[in-house]
Every structure is written in structure tokens, then in C-alpha cells.
Amino acid sequence: MPTVYSVIRRPIITEKALVTRESEGSLVFEVAPNATKTEVKQAVEKLFNVKVASIRTANVEGKERRRGRFSGYLPDWKKAYVKLKKGETVPDFTGEL
């Protein structure tokens, strides 16, 4: 079993993720590309002391970026939408926005 921090890299704090958090009770994380849904579930439950209802994952392709005449691509990454069970409090890791 990999460590919690090797599975969950960082929370995604965007306007869309915050709306998803408020409306569906879901959290959005950037996870390791080879992490499975079971590993993500165990890591979230251990890190935040909550019960997870379901997980959806998405592979995100890196975008093309340019600096003048030079171009390259950002790396591909994996996103996980973690829905919590009813009655669970959503942890507040966003801080002051």
C-alpha cells in the first residue's frame, strides 16, 4: 500500500470544484496517475476521517504551452471526484479565499 501523500497529490481548488463541493458534497483531488479507486478511497478516509460513498476518476491530458517560438506540453495528470456519504461533514482545506 502506498502512502497517503503518494496517492493524493493536492486538492483542486477552483470555482468549479468549490461549486461541486457545495452542491454534491464531493471533493476534487489531483491523484497519482497509477492510483486506483480503492487506493484513493482508503487515502481520503484515512487522511480526513470521513466515509466515502463513491469515486469518479478522469485522466486529464496536458495542454500545449508556448513561450515565444518555443512550444511544449504540460504533463498529463489524473483527477478524482470523491463523493462523501450522507451526514459526513466536508473538510475545509480551502482556507480563506
N, C-alpha and C positions, 0 to 999 in steps of 0.2 A: 504494500500500500504506500503510495507516495505521500509526502507531507501535505498538509492543508494548503500551505502557501505555494507549493509547486503546482497544485491543481488550479486554485483560484489566483489569478494574477492581480486583478484590480476590479473595483466596481465601476460600472459605466454610469457616469453622472451627466446625462444630457437632458434636454427638455422632454424628449420622447420617453426616456427611461423613467423620469420622475412622474409623468402622466400615467405610464403603465403601472408604476408602483402605487399610486393613489387609487386608480380605478380597479385594477385586478388584484392588487396585493402581491405583485410579482417583483422580484429583484433581478437586475441585469448585471452580469459579470463577464469580464474577459477571462477565459479559461485557457488552459494548455491545449494545444491542437490535438494531442493524442489522449486527452481525458475523456472518459466515458461518462454517461449519465449517472451511473451508480457512484463513481468516484466523486462527481460534483455534488451529488446529494449528500453523501457522507461528510464531505468537507464543509458544506454550508451548515448542516445540522451540528457539527462539532464546533465550528467557529462562532456561530451566532446563538446556539442553544434554542433552535426552533425546529418544528416539524415541517417537512417538505411534502407537498401534495403531488406536484409534477414538475418535470423539467423539459424544456424545449431547447435544442441547440441549433446553431446556424454557423456555417463556415463563411467568413467574410473575405472576399478577395481584396488584395491590396490595390490601392489606387495609383495611377501614374502621377508622378510629381516632376516638375521641371524647375530648373534653376538656369535661366538664360537659355543657352543652346544645349545644355546637358539635361537628359531625362533619365528617370529611373522609376522603380516601383517600390511602394511601401510593402512590407511583408504581409502575407496572409495571416489571419487570426481567427479564433473561434469565440463565439458569443453564446452565453447560456441565459435563458429566461427561467428563473426559479420561482414557481408559484407556491406560496405557503398555504398550509391548511387553515380552515376556518378557526377563528379565535386566537390565532397567533399574532403577536404584535410585530410589526415590521421594524427591524432595527434601523436606527438613524445613523448612518455613516456619512451623510452628506455634509454635516457641519452647517455653518452659517453661510447661506448663499445670498 
